[in-house]
Amino acid sequence: MTSRGDDDAAAGHARDLLRAATRYSGARCLALCLVSIAATGAGLLLPAALGRALDLLLAHAPATRWVLCCAGLVLLLGLLDAVQTVLTGTVDARTTAWLRLRLTRHVLGVGPRAADRFGSGDLVARLVGNAAEAGTTPAARAALVAALAGPVGGVVALGLIDWWLAAVFLAGAPVLALLLRAVSRDTSESASRYQRAQGRIAAALAEAVEGVRTVRAAGTEGRETARVLRPLPDLSRAGHRMWRVQGRAAARAVAVAPLLQLAVVAVAGVLLTRDRLSVGEVLAASRYAVLATGVGVLVGRLAGLARARAAARRLGEVESEPATAYGTRGLPDGPGRLELRAVTARRGGRTVLDGVDLDVPGGTTLAVVGRSGAGKSLLAALAGRLADPDAGEVLLDGVPLRELPHDALRGAVGYAFARPALLGGTVGQAIGLGLPSPSPGLVREAARTALADDFVRRLPDGYDTPVADAPRSGGESQRLGLARAFAHGGRLLILDDALSSLDTVTERRITDALFGDGPGATRLLVAHRGATAACADAVAWLDGGRVRAVGRHEELWRLAEYRAVFGDGSPDGTDADDEAVSGDGGPHGTNADDETASRDGADPHGTDADDETASGDGADPDGTDADDETASGAAQTPTARTPATAVRGRGRTPRTG
């Protein structure tokens, strides 16, 4: 339920947005207003010129000058109408583009909170459809001035011909005013309902498109179609209501306007019989009565403005979500020490992280583990300020992240995600995304570290292959995301489940490359496999939004509840349910689930065929690297390195014996 405060804030932002949009197109709006007024003025002069020409012709007097004047006014009206059409289209297009640019920047500045509040589909509907409707506001306002000038000028002209004509018309004017007011109010309400229903359909459609493979696999196309179109009756009702509002207004206008016109013409006829008006003046009076009762034009203008205001209000709701503010404090030289102090974060009314304290010394690796919903990804987002905590603070080398400038923060923190968005024109540009001028050498070196260089070079144009034309599996996409993080550098590297789609051999080789070069960037790693956690200097175990314990993986493994996080598997990451049917361990030490669940296309032994040549040494048939085996041929169990400084966190210290 939207509160009154939220409504007021959205309405205020909508007004500010429309004022700014009008200022942006101010010169063109002024030109459009002047052209529209000039066209209205020419339209008001034409009846008088026609009437004068008719009187002269009836009197058999020379009327050439007035006939030419009428012809000139008709040509001028055609020219001004063409200019008005061009200016209206230009102002609408420029204003719409400006609104979309401003709102896009704001949404990106807000970050994930915008999608969490509105949904990605609804956001797209607002930035595309609603921005286009709101973008018509400046031109509509400029044209409305001319639309109002027509009836006002018509009444004034009637008064100049004879005051009785103006008095008759003004007697019925309040009815027209009430009609226009009702049209504006009712159209605004129905337009808001219509646009909200459009947003719900767009949000549901975006979800369905994103999960199209799941829908196809489940065979629920019909059910999903029904879900997407569920708001359609609301959309239909709101649309029909808008048509009914405008239809009733048109019907009333048809009933009221002709009566006023007939009254004016009747009075003009009476005045003609009394020799107070000429035939030409009666003709002019009839034309001015039509202009004065131009309700149809005003109804259309007001209905368009009402829809535009409703659309602007939906944009105002987006702008009312505050963008992330950055500080001006410089980041001192440092090893990348990460500190979380009493960090609490809530999502959807639920406390996901509750008073988390962590201290990760520079150059060390901390693995974050926990059951699903424990808050691992949220902690990773807070660590690099993709989100802000509701309480507490996060520091990098002693400086709160809130106080850092945007460029300094993004330059210091690199990210890799489970499902990376590969943006950019080519594969090379996707890897170098965010870097001022990435060199080809840097891009290739990062790809080699992520074991992506081999399959990238096999693409049709290598690193110059457009991303859209680069066929790749889920694991290959993940390696490109890792390559982007490696190319980024920085003093803090955060891997949010960024190894989940890799087979165990590829994951081992990447972790060896990542952790095996001694001190370097501080690394925060969200891990789901015991083998990954075992490579870290320390493990932070999240449970129920709190840090349950911090320690080395082999120490925590002695706790039954910790082992349950990994399915009670073995310390090196192989699960008990992967053993052979006979009950003894699987012959290859691989996870059967990884052979099919991985989007990387694992082979029967849990290896990826394109990983066999990426580093120059092929994986052996058992799913292990030859150089990872001991002299006796048994595979080594990954162990954590002893850090120079222990990772600290608030939580129970595991017993070691």
C-alpha positions, 0 to 999 in steps of 0.5 A, a space after each residue: 500500500 502506497 503511503 500518502 507521503 510516498 504519493 506526495 514525494 512522487 507528485 513533487 518529483 513529477 512536477 520538478 521533472 516536468 519543469 526541468 523537461 520544459 526548461 530543457 526544450 524551452 527555446 523550442 517550446 517558446 517557438 512552438 507557442 509563438 507559431 501556435 499563437 500566430 496560427 490562432 491569430 491567422 485563424 481569427 483574422 480569416 472570418 473577418 476578412 471573409 465577411 468583409 470580402 462578402 460585403 464588398 462583393 454583395 455591394 458590387 464594390 472592388 474586393 480584390 484586395 480582401 480576396 487576396 488577403 483571404 487567400 494569403 491567410 489560408 496559405 499562412 495557416 497551412 505553412 504555420 500548421 506544417 511548422 507547428 507539426 515539425 516543432 511538436 515532433 521535435 520537442 516531443 522527441 528531444 524531451 523524451 530522449 532527455 527524460 530517458 537519459 535522466 531516468 536511466 542515469 538515476 536508476 543506475 545511480 540507485 543500483 539494485 534497489 530500483 529493480 528490487 522496488 519496481 521490478 526490471 520489467 516495470 522499470 523498462 515500461 516506465 523508462 520507455 513507454 511512460 517517458 514517451 508519454 511524459 515527453 509530450 508535456 512541454 509541447 502540449 502545454 505550449 499548444 494548449 496556450 494557443 488552444 485556449 487563445 482560440 475560444 478566448 479570441 472568438 469571444 472577443 471577436 463576437 464582442 467586437 461585432 456586437 456585445 449581444 453576441 458575446 453575452 449570449 455565448 458567455 451565458 453557456 460558457 460555465 457548462 463548457 468549463 465544468 465539462 473540461 474540468 471533469 474530462 481532465 480529472 477522470 482521464 488522469 485517474 483512468 490513465 494512472 490505472 491503465 499505466 499501472 496495469 501496463 507496468 504489471 504486465 511488463 514486469 511479468 513478461 520480463 520474468 517469463 522471458 528471463 526464465 524461458 528455458 525453465 518454462 519450456 522445460 516444465 511445459 507450462 507455457 499456457 500457465 505462464 501466458 495466463 500469469 503474464 496476461 492476468 492484469 489484462 482485464 484491469 488494463 481493458 477496464 482502464 482503457 474502456 474507462 478512458 474512452 468512455 470519459 472522452 466519449 461522454 465529453 464529446 457527446 456533451 460537447 456535441 450537445 452544448 456547442 451547437 446550441 451555443 452556436 445556434 444561439 449566436 447565429 439566431 441573435 446575429 440574424 435578429 440583429 441583421 434584420 434590424 440593420 445592426 449587422 451586415 451579411 458579412 458580419 453574420 458570416 464572421 459571427 457564425 465562424 467565431 462562434 465555432 472557434 469559441 466553442 472549440 471544445 473538441 480541441 481542448 478536450 483532446 489537449 487536456 486528455 493528452 496532458 492528463 495522460 502525460 501527467 499520470 506518466 510523469 508521476 510514475 517517473 516521479 516515483 522512480 526519482 523519489 528513490 534516492 540515488 547512492 551518494 558518494 563522498 570526497 575523502 581520498 583512499 590512502 595507500 594500503 593493502 586492502 584491509 576490509 572491515 565490517 563493523 556491526 553491519 545490519 541489513 534488511 530486505 523485504 522487512 526481514 533482517 538478513 544480516 544482523 550485527 556482522 563484524 569481520 576484519 579481513 587483513 590486506 592480501 588475505 582471502 576470506 571465504 564466506 559460506 552458509 546455507 541458502 538465505 544466510 546472507 552471503 551475496 548480500 554481504 558480498 554486495 555490502 563489501 563493495 558498496 553495491 548496497 548500503 547497510 541499514 546499520 553499521 559501516 564497511 571500511 576499506 583501509 580504514 576509510 568508510 565506503 560511504 566517504 569514498 568518491 565513486 571513481 576511487 571506490 570502483 577503481 579499488 573494488 573488483 567484482 565477479 558474479 555467478 551470472 555475469 552480464 557481458 556488456 560491450 560490443 566485443 568479447 575483448 571490450 566485455 573483459 575490459 569493461 570499466 577500464 579507461 583504456 584496456 590494452 590487448 595484452 592486459 585483456 589476454 593476460 586476464 583471460 589466460 588467468 581465468 582459463 578463457 583465452 583458449 576458447 576465446 581464440 577459437 571464436 570466429 574473430 577471437 577477442 574481436 568477436 561481437 558478444 552477441 555472436 559468441 556462442 558460450 556455455 554458462 561456465 565459459 560466460 563465468 570465466 569471461 566474468 572472472 577475466 573481467 575481474 582480473 583485468 580490473 585489478 584493484 586492492 579488493 576482489 569480490 567473487 560472488 559465487 563466481 566459480 559455481 558453473 565451473 567443473 571441479 578441475 577448472 575451479 581448482 586450476 583457477 583457484 591455484 592461479 588466484 591464490 598461489 602467487 603470494 600476497 596480493 589483492 584482498 579476496 572475499 569469496 562466496 563459496 558453495 564447495 568445500 574445495 573452494 573454502 579449503 583454498 582460503 586463508 580463513 572461512 566466515 560461516 554465516 548462519 541465521 544472518 550472524 557470523 557463527 564462526 571464523 576459522 580455517 576450513 579444516 578446523 571448522 570441518 570438525 563441527 557437524 553443523 558446518 559439514 552440513 552446509 556442504 551436505 556432509 561431504 569430505 573436507 576437500 569438497 567431494 560429497 558423500 552422495 557422490 560415492 559409488 553404489 557399493 558405498 565406497 568413494 567414487 573412483 574419480 572423486 567427482 561430483 555427479 551433480 556437477 556433471 549435469 547441473 553445470 552450465 559448462 557442459 561437464 564431461 563424464 568425469 567432471 571435466 570440461 573439454 575446452 579446459 584440457 588445453 587452456 593451460 597447456 596441460 590436458 586433464 587426465 581421464 580421471 578428472 584430475 590434473 597430472 601435476 596435482 597428484 602426489 608421487 603415489 598417484 593419490 590426489 592431494 586434498 586442497 589446504 588453506 595457506 596460513 595467513 600472515 595476519 589472522 582473519 577476525 570476526 565476531 562468532 564462536 571459535 571452533 574447537 580444534 581438539 
